Amino acid sequence: MSPQPASTSSREIVWPSVITVISAAILIGAEVFGAAFAGGWALAILFGLNDTSAHILQAVLFAIGVMIMVSFIRTA
C-alpha cells in the first residue's frame, strides 16, 4: 500500500461563527461575573462576614467565573 498524500485543503475561518461565539461569550460572561458578585455578597450577608471577607469571597467566585469562561471559549 502506498502512503496517502497529506491533505492540502486549507482551513478557513468562518467569521459569522466567530462573531456568534464572541457575542455568546460576552453575554455568558456578564451573567457569570454578575452571579459571582451577587452570590459573594449574598453569602457574606448570610454568614455574617465583614466587608473584607465579602470581597475575598467575591474574588474567589470571580476567579471560578474566569475559569468557566476560559473553558467555554476554548471549547467553542
C-alpha positions as CSV (number, residue, x, y, z in Angstrom):
1,M,0.0,0.0,0.0
2,S,1.3,3.4,-0.9
3,P,1.0,6.2,1.7
4,Q,-1.8,8.6,1.1
5,P,-0.8,12.2,0.3
6,A,-1.2,14.8,3.1
7,S,-4.4,16.8,3.0
8,T,-3.8,20.0,1.1
9,S,-7.2,21.6,2.0
10,S,-6.7,24.9,3.8
11,R,-8.7,25.7,6.9
12,E,-10.9,28.8,6.5
13,I,-12.2,31.0,9.3
14,V,-16.0,31.2,9.3
15,W,-16.4,34.8,10.6
16,P,-20.2,34.6,11.3
17,S,-19.4,31.7,13.7
18,V,-16.6,33.6,15.3
19,I,-18.8,36.6,15.9
20,T,-21.5,34.4,17.4
21,V,-19.0,32.8,19.8
22,I,-17.7,36.3,20.9
23,S,-21.3,37.5,21.4
24,A,-22.2,34.5,23.4
25,A,-19.0,34.9,25.5
26,I,-19.9,38.5,26.3
27,L,-23.5,37.5,27.3
28,I,-22.4,34.5,29.4
29,G,-19.5,36.4,30.9
30,A,-21.8,39.2,32.1
31,E,-24.1,36.6,33.7
32,V,-21.3,34.6,35.3
33,F,-19.5,37.6,36.7
34,G,-22.7,39.2,37.9
35,A,-23.7,36.0,39.6
36,A,-20.3,35.8,41.2
37,F,-20.6,39.3,42.6
38,A,-24.1,38.9,43.8
39,G,-23.5,35.4,45.1
40,G,-20.5,36.6,47.1
41,W,-22.5,39.5,48.5
42,A,-25.4,37.3,49.5
43,L,-23.2,34.6,51.0
44,A,-21.3,37.2,53.0
45,I,-24.6,38.5,54.4
46,L,-25.9,35.0,55.1
47,F,-22.8,34.1,57.1
48,G,-22.4,37.5,58.7
49,L,-19.0,38.1,57.2
50,N,-17.3,41.6,57.3
51,D,-16.5,43.6,54.2
52,T,-13.0,42.3,53.7
53,S,-14.2,38.7,53.9
54,A,-17.1,39.5,51.5
55,H,-14.6,40.9,49.0
56,I,-12.4,37.9,49.3
57,L,-15.4,35.6,48.7
58,Q,-16.4,37.7,45.7
59,A,-12.8,37.4,44.3
60,V,-12.8,33.6,44.7
61,L,-16.2,33.3,42.9
62,F,-14.9,35.7,40.3
63,A,-11.9,33.5,39.7
64,I,-14.1,30.5,39.3
65,G,-16.1,32.5,36.8
66,V,-12.9,33.3,34.8
67,M,-12.1,29.5,34.7
68,I,-15.7,28.9,33.4
69,M,-15.3,31.5,30.7
70,V,-11.9,30.2,29.6
71,S,-13.3,26.7,29.4
72,F,-16.2,28.0,27.3
73,I,-14.1,29.9,24.9
74,R,-11.6,27.1,24.4
75,T,-14.5,24.6,23.8
76,A,-16.3,26.9,21.4
